[in-house]
Every structure is written in C-alpha cells, then in structure tokens.
Amino acid sequence: MQGDRRHLKTDPWRIVEEGFDPRFAQASESLFALGNGVMGGRANFEERYSGPSLQGNYIGGLYYPDKTRVGWWKNGYPEYFAKVPNAAFWLGVDVRIDGEELDLAAVGVLDFYRETDMRRAVLTRRMNVRMQSGVEVAVEAVRFFSLARRELGVVRYSVTPLNRAAEIEFSPYIDADVRNADANYDEKFWEEVSTDGDAVHSRLRKSGFEAAWAQRVVLDGEVFRCDSRPGCVRHTAVVRCEAGQRVTLYKYAGICSSLNHEPGELVAAARAVAADGAAAGFDALCREQEAAWAARWHSCDIGIGGDAAAQQGIRFCIFMLLQTYTGVDTRLNIGPKGFTGEKYGGVTYWDTEAYCLPFYMATAGPKVARELLVYRYNQLGKAIENAAKLGFHDGAALYPMVTINGEECHNEWEITFEEIHRNGAIAYAIFNYIRYTGDKGYLAEGGAEVLLSIARFWAQRITWSEARKKYVMLGVTGPNEYENNVNNNWYTSYIACWSMRYAAEAVAWVRENNPEAYAVLCAKRSFDEQTETARWREIDRNIYLGEDRELGIFLQQDGYLDKVQTLAAELDPAERPINQHWSWDRILRSSLIKQADVLQGLYFFRDQFDAGTLRRNFDFYEARTVHESSLSPCVHTVLAVQLGLMDKAYELYLRTARLDLDDYNCEVAEGCHVTSMAGSWISVVEGFGGMRIVDDTLTFEPRLPEAWRSLSFRVDYRGRVLAVRITAGRIRIDVEGAPVDVAVGGRRYRVETNIELKTE
Amino acid sequence: MQGDRRHLKTDPWRIVEEGFDPRFAQASESLFALGNGVMGGRANFEERYSGPSLQGNYIGGLYYPDKTRVGWWKNGYPEYFAKVPNAAFWLGVDVRIDGEELDLAAVGVLDFYRETDMRRAVLTRRMNVRMQSGVEVAVEAVRFFSLARRELGVVRYSVTPLNRAAEIEFSPYIDADVRNADANYDEKFWEEVSTDGDAVHSRLRKSGFEAAWAQRVVLDGEVFRCDSRPGCVRHTAVVRCEAGQRVTLYKYAGICSSLNHEPGELVAAARAVAADGAAAGFDALCREQEAAWAARWHSCDIGIGGDAAAQQGIRFCIFMLLQTYTGVDTRLNIGPKGFTGEKYGGVTYWDTEAYCLPFYMATAGPKVARELLVYRYNQLGKAIENAAKLGFHDGAALYPMVTINGEECHNEWEITFEEIHRNGAIAYAIFNYIRYTGDKGYLAEGGAEVLLSIARFWAQRITWSEARKKYVMLGVTGPNEYENNVNNNWYTSYIACWSMRYAAEAVAWVRENNPEAYAVLCAKRSFDEQTETARWREIDRNIYLGEDRELGIFLQQDGYLDKVQTLAAELDPAERPINQHWSWDRILRSSLIKQADVLQGLYFFRDQFDAGTLRRNFDFYEARTVHESSLSPCVHTVLAVQLGLMDKAYELYLRTARLDLDDYNCEVAEGCHVTSMAGSWISVVEGFGGMRIVDDTLTFEPRLPEAWRSLSFRVDYRGRVLAVRITAGRIRIDVEGAPVDVAVGGRRYRVETNIELKTE
C-alpha cells in the first residue's frame, strides 16, 4: 500500500470508514475486527468478496501444534509452534441480486460507510451498489459478538432494491472448510466430524480440540432450502422485492468448543445457543450488548480534551483490549494480535505481564487480573519441564517465550534459550498485582510457588566467574532483540536478583501469615527456606551489574560501549525502520536499541533509583533507541513525563497511540498490535496521569502535554471506581465506593466522594 | 544401528566387507562410494534392493537452488541453499532369475563379499544367493568411474546359475526420474527434456543445468528389447543358462552435462562416450583405470608400518580425496561429503582452504592446488556483492560460508553474518600455496586482488572502540561454533590483521615485480596503495587481542574466562557428544570448545609464537576441547607432536583417521567426512612427519607414535617427488627430479637422489 495510510475518520467513539477503497480492504478487516474476550474475528464481509482478503475467525484457547520450521535444529527446540487456528467462517451470507453475485470487487460501489461503535462493539456497514445488470441496491449489515452470551454471534443483513424490483437470494452459510494462511507446511488444521442440516462439527488434528457451529436464520415468512456439503452448512431463500422494499435476514450463530462442552454435546449446544438467540431476537440481543459494554466502559474510559485524534486513539486501544480478554477463563490470555489476525499465532508472550496486566488490574478489577496470574500458575509444571529440557533441575522454572499451553513454541535459540528476562516479568507481575490490589493472599495461593520456582532458575542460571570474583549471567538476550547472546545484560541480571529477593520475601510472608500453606509449599516443592534463600541472597550480594561510572549509567551489557555509538537522530530517515533496511549483521553491531532495555528496568523499579540516575540513563539510552517494537515508546513516555521532558513524552506517545489506526508500520493488514495498546494505556495513565502506587498509596503526579486541554480516566482501585479529571494545574478525583487515600504532589488526602486539588 | 559399528576387514589396500548385514547396507553405500573427481556416487547395488537405501549419484558443479528453510527471516539471508542434485541412477541392472526378482532384501544371501580396490578405484562384489524358487546363483558385479575418461561409468555384471539351469533376465536401465532426500520442500529438482531409446536428457529446474545419460549394453549374441518410459531408458534381454554357465552383461554409461557440452549436443555426446567405451571394451578400460590411478598414487601414498588399522585408515582418506577432486576444472571444489552423500549439499566450505589445500598441494602438484585458489578468484565478484548486501562498500569482499557458485547459501545469522574468519582462511590459502610451491607469480594473477578485497572487508568490519581506545571486532563466531556472536574472538582478529599485513606485502610485491599487473590492479579496483595500506597498518597496530597474562594464554573471546571452566575430561562419557545430549543453551554457556579456535591460529601461524606460548595455550584449550567437529583433532595432533606430547598426539590421531571406517559418530550412512580426511593427512605428514616450510625450506621434524614401526609418505614438492621414510630415530628421503634442499633437525641438506639421517 503506497501513499496516505490514513483512511479512517476521526471520531471520539466510532471507527469510521467512508468510501470503499480496495487497497485498504485488508487493513479494515483488522481495524474493524470484533471480539467478546473468548472469540472474535476479522471484519470480513458477510457476502462473497473476491478481492484480496485475509479471512480470520478465532476461538480463544484452541490451538494447533503446527510442525516447527527451522533452519538448523538445536537441542531443546520445541517440536511445534502452537497456533490459534483460523476457525469456521460463521458470518457468511452469499447474496445474489437477480442471479448476480453481490461482490464488492465486481460491482459498482456507489456509496460505502462502515463504523464500529466502540461504545457497544457493534459493526455496521451501509452501502449502495450498482449491479452489472443495472439494478441498484442498498445494503445494511450489522454484526456483533455477544458479550452477554459468549458463544453467540449475530448478523442482521438487509437489502433494498432502489431503482427497480429485484429477486434477492440470501444464502447464509457457515464454512468450516478453512485453512490458516500461516501454516508452516500448508497443512490443514481442521478435519470434519459431521455436517448435519444447520450444524457443522470439526476437530483439530493433533491437538484434538473440537468445535461446532450452528446457524439459525430468520427471514420473515421465507422458507429456506437446506444445501450443505461436508464442512459447510448453507440455507438458501429467494425473495421477490419491489423497489424501495427492504428485506432483512437475521442470522444467529452458536459457536461452541470442547473447552466448554463434551464433544458429543457440541452440536446440540451450538444449536441451543443459536435457537436461544433467535428466540430473544435481534433487538433484545442488541440491548443486552449495549448494557454489557456500558458496564465495561464504566470503569475504564479515558477522555482527552483538545486532541480528537488522541481521544479516538486511546479509546480504540481500550476497546481492542476489552474485546480481546475479559478474564472469564484462566485458559485464555492475550495474543499479540488478539482476534484480529493470525500473526504470532495468537499465543502468549511476556507482553501480558509487562504491558497488559496494569490495564486489566486498573479497569477490570482484581479478579480478572488475578486470572492472568493463575494462567501462569497453572502452567508452572510445564515451565519446570521446560527448564529441565535445558538442563536445569530441582524444580527450577523457565516460562516459555511463546506459549499457549505452557510448552515453549519459539525456536530461535537466541530467543528460546536466551531471552529469559521473561521469567523476571512473570515474577514482577505478581509483585505489581499485589502492590495495586493489596491481595497479598495470592502469595499463599500460588504466587510464592511460582516465585520460588523462578528464583531457583535464576540461582542455577547465574554462574560464578572465578575470573571476576562475581556472579555473572552469560548468554542472554535482553528486551533489546537487536543484540543477542550477550553477557551481563543489566536488565536481566537486575530483575533476576530482584526476583530472588522478592521470592524470599514472599515465602517469608507465607510462613508468617499462612503457616498451613507454607507447610504445603515446603513439602510440595521440597523447599528448605533457610538454605535456598541464603543462596539467593549470596548471589544477589555478589552479582555483577555493569555500570559506567564516568557516564553515570548502567551498562546494557558487557561490551556495549565498544560499539560505534550511533544515535537514532543521526539516521537517514530513508533507512528507518532499520530492521527493514539494514542487514542483521549491521544491526547487531550497532549501538542502536530496538526497545527499552535498561530503561525497562528503571520503569519497573522506578522507586529504587534517584532522578539523576534516571535522567542520565534516559538521555543516554533514549538517544540510541529506535523504538522498532510497538512495546517500546510507552515505557519511554512514562519516564519522560517523570523527568518533565514533556515534548519528548508527547513525541513518543504519538508513536504508540494511533499505531494501527494510522498504520505507521504498513502492516495493520496482518492484524492490530493488541498488546502494545496496553502500552498506550500505560503512557496515558501512568505517564501523563502520573498514577503509581507509592508506599501502598495510590499516587498521582499528573503532567499534560501542551496539546491537551484535559485528561480524564476511570480506574478500578481496590473495590472503588475513581474518576480522575486533570486539567492544566488541577486534578479532580471522584470516588464511587468506600473512601480512599490518595497522594498528590507529595501529600496524602482521604477522598470520601471527591476532591479537587492544584497541581504544579 | 546398534552395537559394533565396525563391519569391515582391515587390509592395507582394500576396503573389504564379508557377509551381508542389512543394518550396514547404508553405511556401506557411503564407504564403498566411488568417484573420479568430476562425478561419483554411492555404492548402491546395481540390481533392485528393497531394503533401506540412500540412492546417490552426483555430477560435480551442477546445483539446484533449493528454497531456503528458515525459522525467522533476517535481512541479508540468501533465498536459496544450492544443493548438488541427486542425479540419474545410471548403474541400474534389474535381474530376474526364472522370473523372480533378484533383491538382497528378499532372497537368501549364502555368501557375500565386497571390496574396493583402492589402488585402482574398482568396486567388486561377489555373492551367492538362493532364490525363493530354490535356484542358486553366483553373481559378480564390477564397476568403476573411469579416471581416464571422465564422463564414462562402467559395470560388468555376471550371473552363474549354480545348482540347475535357469533363465536370466537382464534389464539394464538409467533412471533419471530421481529426487533428493534432503529437498527442503519435497520439490523435484529435475525435469525430463527427452527420453529416446538409449538416452535420457534432463534439465534442473531453476538453475537450468542440463545433463544426458546414455547406455550401451553388451551381452554376447543377445538382442535387447528397448523398453523406455519418460525419464528412464531400459533394455531387456533374456538368456537361458545351464548350471555352471556364466553369463556376463557389460554396461557402458556416458554421463555428460551442460558444464562441458552445448545442451543440444548432450545426448549425442553421452552416446558417443558410451559407444567409445563399448568399443574399447571392459578390459582395456580397466587397464586405463589402473594406469591412471597408479599415476595418482605415485605422488601421494602413505605407508604406516606396524599399525594395520592406521595404514588402511590413512589410505582410505587419501583415496577418498583423490576420488573427490582432481583439479581438472576450476568450477569444481570439495564438498564435505564428496560424492558419498547429499548432506551439506555438496557445496564448498572453508574446509577447502584450511584443511584440503595442503593435501592437494603436496600430492597433486601446484597446478591442481592453484585451481582451488582460482575457484575463489573467479567468485570474487560474488563475494563483493555478498559483502555489499551486508552494508560493506568499496569492493570489500566477504566470501560465503557455504557456496557453489559464489553466492552465500547459509542462513543462520550467527554463521552467515558472523563466522567471517572464513575470509581469513581464504587469504591464508594463498599464502600457504605460495609458501609451498614458490609460485609468487600468482599474486599478480589474481592473488593480490583477492587479498586486497579481503583486507578491505576487515578494515570496515573492525571498528574503533572509543571506550577501549583500541580497534575491536564485534559480533563474530569463531571456529568454535559452540559460542556465537562473541566480541574479539582472538583467532578472527588475529587472522584479520595478518590478512591485512599480507595483503599489503602482496600488493607491494606486485608493484615491484610486475608493474603492469600492478597498474591494472590499481585501476580495476580503484586501489590507492598508500592510503589503504596505511589504514590497514593503523588497524593492525592498534587491534585489541585478548590475553590473560596470568595464565599466559590468548583469550578465545571477551568473557571466555567468566564461564564455568569445565574440562572435557570431567564429562560423563554418557553425555558425549555434548551436541547430542546438552541443550544448546548449556553448550553456549559452557567453556567447552567444539574445535580448534585459538589453536587453529597457533597452527596456521606457528612460526610467530614460541614453544612456551604454544604449550600454555595447548594445555589450556586442549583440556576444554571436545573435538565434536571432524575437523578438530588433526590440528591438535600436529601441535601435540610439535610439543612432544606423543601420547596425546596419538590419542587425537585415532579420532580422525578411521572416523568413517569405524563410524565413530554413527552417521557414516549419510556419507563420508571427505574434507576431514584431508585433516588426517595433515596429522600424518605435518604432524608425525613434521613436514613444514620454514624459511622457504622444506623441513622435517619427524616423531612417530610408539605403535608405529615406520612411516613413509610421498609428496610432490616444487616439481620433484620426494619419498620420505621415517623409522625410529631415522629418516630417509629419496628424490625424483632435480636436487632439493631440505632441513632436518635444524640443519640443511641438499638431496641429490637420497639422504638418510638420524633424528632425535
């Protein structure tokens, strides 16, 4: 796609596309994708479309173990990469007008309008088209994934002949005979179990997950002809319409998987969902949808005054996050593309702990956030097996870089075996969750066990250097993936030692506060607190952490200063992003950094460093960071705000908030960057809103970009909903629920219902 | 394959297998493989064999650009991996006895004998089998690739019914409808052009190389029925034989490729080769073969007294090298498996320069050795393109890690972009060639141009570290591939600086000795000697070369001493080879070394280091080296002999010389380790024979292992053939040709016809 990549209109609550341009068709499929936290799909048209398109419908938690593709095998590589399968296309409604197929790639599009109403997660498309035959018709298609009924998808599809009478044929179908575009060896993931009338039942090869889809179609007074083939059910009806007469098809699809039903009952379950939906009717389902979404927005909306593009950008981020994960099922997690595309396989990365958790904690409440922790707790056994495969022992756990069921899927040695800081992020998430929610009890209910298993890993992975007389961490890849297999990556070593310290605190807390759980833990994990924590402390005391005293900075890794010190600002813009223009060899040897690395550590452990240290490291590393990961600018934004570097903060923020809407990286056609959207939320709330927990108190140090008149956001904090509104020099906080203590400008206040304060 | 992997008999001049054990069938296909330097093939049976088998016939210089298989694409990766295609099975003779197929997997094998006579490269197989029908037959099959006629293959196949009369059906065929077992995406490489009577003509997809095969079959008085299908020509004749009557089929196959013929003339050429072969007759061809091979052996045989296994081992190494490359064609080179298997694609590695060149220099003469240099000279343009792809400029050359046509084929970033020491080996080969042959003129005829292009690469690849105030070499992989992306690998930095020094010397020599060539060189390569060599010298003077002064050793790389210092001797034998038992992660972090790294440098540049330095480095690194590359023990053997560590030297030698015959690594079924066989030769001649060039004089410092009574070898040195015979305390040198100066025990002698001296 060349030229202007912005094809959407700015609107505070809607994503709007006016006019049809096939060049943007695939981008819009991503941007208008819908989901309800357990399933979702790309905004493919209901009717046939013969232009370039990536069909995508996804059911969270199902996966196919796709045979690994690898250049040169290394011991310890996984055999497969788990991929979320592209599932049945349940939306399908083939439409023929006087026998001619309605296909936007073939007919004349006179008028085209599409919007997602983010307030209620409903996609509406209206268009007027002229068929080859000369008949013009108006089409309106409305769809949503029900948030109230998680197995129901709904379509309303209306056609009105405009300039003369016409015969309209509707042929709603569900096609389970689908493939993944990214299958490594062109394998078909699904096999048909049965196709019967209105329902199709399929099984995923190898993994054995099953799913069934059933459709109930309603078109006033019409009788449908059933016309199925294996893997595809279809009903067809023909209606004679006068000019100006609108005919409307309703389609209710039940989508059920073996995650929630016995295989033998899947077809019946899917049929029941569809039938119940039809019985409730479209309008009632719409009202349910509006109510369910209103409740979601209540605790998490962000308002930005004076910057319409920023307003739409941040709402879109929140909206996509809400669509992707709702915390109803510990087997689910947040894939980097959510339900908007196949890329990255729909699997779980450290993005969840490092970037997504704060959003869900603050908007969906502790229960949902805790589900994300429990997801990893449930996979602890696999993390221990994973570490054992690499030669670690005694219950050391290495969580995978990429997973869907706890097993490692990634197979590039420099990532799989070396990008182990992910283990630190998983420990940090437990700390962060407890810090925000106050739910220390989680330590006794899984937290401490995960922490001690992670600490055991670090204690083995860190080795003693006789030459340095220090503990060292050899052969790691830090968050900056533009360098691999380095020694003593500061971030990794720091978070490793922090993990060990925190694990020691955690087990001590459990011992003191829940002796029963402590006894179980010690027995289950053969844990000898005194010996093991002594070892952790010994490593922590003697770890090598690189520093350059002259520059006053932490060293990203051994030898970093030996590199030719190129600054991002010196780059020819034509060479950016460097990962598309430079050889890998040149990238590896340059001082340029893909994403926050040392600064990721300063962000996580902000309280442990003074402002001077932060400033020196920020100035040094920000100048060398190219932000070629969508996860990078948000961390720098938060730090820039804390340092009062507002121009820099705003510049960085712009790179994250409308990344997909404006398709900065020319890749939104593949799907949206869902996990990085949580980073945008962090930029706003923790950055400009200055929200942090300091000394167990909710603290605000707001600072707005010049372009913003106001910033308001809502967060769920320990059972209350706080509505925060920041304007130049002022902050107002309204509280629903019990009174809460907050700190602003270094002073503490008890807020009963609301408070309004001056800020600097 | 379980249990005893030795299935061959020890014999000084023969490879002998007695009895048929299907478990060894594929290993024997590799070990009995034949070749004539331009083509060759595995020892598949002529008759059908339905047991496990890897069919393999290879024509040197042809390749198929097989689509690359990669985990995660990196900029700068090649699009394809060039592979030597498995070519037509020209040997085929289907045999039926009274209508029953002769297939060793189906009949009773009463008696089985197979030998390669290494003196003449003829494979003979004799066996008695009992068919299901009860008839017993004796079979004798003899084959060779003609060394005198490089496009001719010959088979003589005799059958004798033993216990009763039988009807013998011979059906000799050539089947070009073949595939590679290692095709990345199961693509078929060849497509048929035509099949006509006795000839088949095929074309390689993508690369467009063509080849034709024709057979001429002779069976006294019999008329053959021609019975071909596309891609496969076949002639069938049936003979009625009395018991005890021997019937013999002769098959002459012409094998011609578009490397040497116009495509339109290929079929005619192949027919002419076959017809000429048939006209000469089997016995005459055999005599030609014996004469041609006798000439080859004359300058290169090695005799070992008192150690029959070692004797056979070293002859097998020499034999395989002679079969693989004869220097008749600069487009050919030495693939790691020669013509014995598909693995490693039959392409060229740095093995050629670092390991193979000394053998060919000393046994095949300067012309053949020079062909190996010219091979790289001819690919210089591609090496410059390759460097440009990685961002290098101004005619800097980076030779590929793996190639067949000059383009890089390897696509693991840590090798492709980082294992750049290969460039140093290519420079060293020029030096080594000139040192041995005295042919300085080669500098003006291509050598200097290659050297300056390599020097330009190093001058760009080495960067200035402001932090160290030294030049550094970041992001490399040394010969020890058990560590990747390291900084300041001593070997790489050392050979890089040496390359620049030698390049400066080389261009100065050309300037002084061949001003005309110098002018052409400067113009062609925009070479400003003064400026560029000044830069090379500046880097050389200020390069960082790691050393540990306390240990008195060179440091393999930055941080090497930070590793936990595990010694190879401490390993549990059950964990060896570690590359089959340890995770890659563990290997990377261990101090264990795959193959000579610092010691490779001490071997190449032996004269530049004193014995104490050699000893300290040898003791330190040998203790940490697991020798899991077939290329490793030979270098350590040479150094151990120089240090007088004879037990160590002999122990290391045993790991290399019979690697394939005894199948130490359980992988000979895939093919033989041809390039490492040149390492075995180095062990013997440079190691125990102590042959080196010192101060332009051929020098011997022999030291025999205790187990050896004598060692004799022949080398071609500057136009003479020297026969050297070493016994305990004595050396005798016979010279054919002009008198030659040699040095033994620090003293120089002129040898007119022979000399016999005491050695310590």
Chai-1 contact restraints between the chains, C-beta under 6 A:
chainA,res_idxA,chainB,res_idxB,connection_type,confidence,min_distance_angstrom,max_distance_angstrom,comment,restraint_id
A,R69,B,G71,contact,1.0,0.0,6.0,A-B,restraint_1
A,V70,B,G71,contact,1.0,0.0,6.0,A-B,restraint_2
A,G71,B,V70,contact,1.0,0.0,6.0,A-B,restraint_3
A,G71,B,G71,contact,1.0,0.0,6.0,A-B,restraint_4
A,G71,B,N411,contact,1.0,0.0,6.0,A-B,restraint_5
A,G71,B,E412,contact,1.0,0.0,6.0,A-B,restraint_6
A,W72,B,E412,contact,1.0,0.0,6.0,A-B,restraint_7
A,K74,B,W584,contact,1.0,0.0,6.0,A-B,restraint_8
A,N75,B,S583,contact,1.0,0.0,6.0,A-B,restraint_9
A,N75,B,W584,contact,1.0,0.0,6.0,A-B,restraint_10
A,G76,B,S583,contact,1.0,0.0,6.0,A-B,restraint_11
A,G76,B,W584,contact,1.0,0.0,6.0,A-B,restraint_12
A,L390,B,S583,contact,1.0,0.0,6.0,A-B,restraint_13
A,L390,B,D585,contact,1.0,0.0,6.0,A-B,restraint_14
A,G391,B,S583,contact,1.0,0.0,6.0,A-B,restraint_15
A,G391,B,R586,contact,1.0,0.0,6.0,A-B,restraint_16
A,N411,B,G71,contact,1.0,0.0,6.0,A-B,restraint_17
A,E412,B,G71,contact,1.0,0.0,6.0,A-B,restraint_18
A,E412,B,W72,contact,1.0,0.0,6.0,A-B,restraint_19
A,W413,B,W584,contact,1.0,0.0,6.0,A-B,restraint_20
A,F417,B,W584,contact,1.0,0.0,6.0,A-B,restraint_21
A,F417,B,D585,contact,1.0,0.0,6.0,A-B,restraint_22
A,T463,B,V564,contact,1.0,0.0,6.0,A-B,restraint_23
A,S465,B,D562,contact,1.0,0.0,6.0,A-B,restraint_24
A,A467,B,L561,contact,1.0,0.0,6.0,A-B,restraint_25
A,A467,B,D562,contact,1.0,0.0,6.0,A-B,restraint_26
A,V472,B,D562,contact,1.0,0.0,6.0,A-B,restraint_27
A,L474,B,R589,contact,1.0,0.0,6.0,A-B,restraint_28
A,G475,B,L588,contact,1.0,0.0,6.0,A-B,restraint_29
A,G475,B,R589,contact,1.0,0.0,6.0,A-B,restraint_30
A,N484,B,N485,contact,1.0,0.0,6.0,A-B,restraint_31
A,N485,B,N484,contact,1.0,0.0,6.0,A-B,restraint_32
A,N485,B,N485,contact,1.0,0.0,6.0,A-B,restraint_33
A,N487,B,G559,contact,1.0,0.0,6.0,A-B,restraint_34
A,D558,B,G559,contact,1.0,0.0,6.0,A-B,restraint_35
A,G559,B,N487,contact,1.0,0.0,6.0,A-B,restraint_36
A,G559,B,D558,contact,1.0,0.0,6.0,A-B,restraint_37
A,L561,B,A467,contact,1.0,0.0,6.0,A-B,restraint_38
A,D562,B,S465,contact,1.0,0.0,6.0,A-B,restraint_39
A,D562,B,A467,contact,1.0,0.0,6.0,A-B,restraint_40
A,D562,B,V472,contact,1.0,0.0,6.0,A-B,restraint_41
A,V564,B,T463,contact,1.0,0.0,6.0,A-B,restraint_42
A,S583,B,N75,contact,1.0,0.0,6.0,A-B,restraint_43
A,S583,B,G76,contact,1.0,0.0,6.0,A-B,restraint_44
A,S583,B,L390,contact,1.0,0.0,6.0,A-B,restraint_45
A,S583,B,G391,contact,1.0,0.0,6.0,A-B,restraint_46
A,W584,B,K74,contact,1.0,0.0,6.0,A-B,restraint_47
A,W584,B,N75,contact,1.0,0.0,6.0,A-B,restraint_48
A,W584,B,G76,contact,1.0,0.0,6.0,A-B,restraint_49
A,W584,B,W413,contact,1.0,0.0,6.0,A-B,restraint_50
A,W584,B,F417,contact,1.0,0.0,6.0,A-B,restraint_51
A,D585,B,L390,contact,1.0,0.0,6.0,A-B,restraint_52
A,D585,B,F417,contact,1.0,0.0,6.0,A-B,restraint_53
A,R586,B,G391,contact,1.0,0.0,6.0,A-B,restraint_54
A,L588,B,G475,contact,1.0,0.0,6.0,A-B,restraint_55
A,R589,B,L474,contact,1.0,0.0,6.0,A-B,restraint_56
A,R589,B,G475,contact,1.0,0.0,6.0,A-B,restraint_57
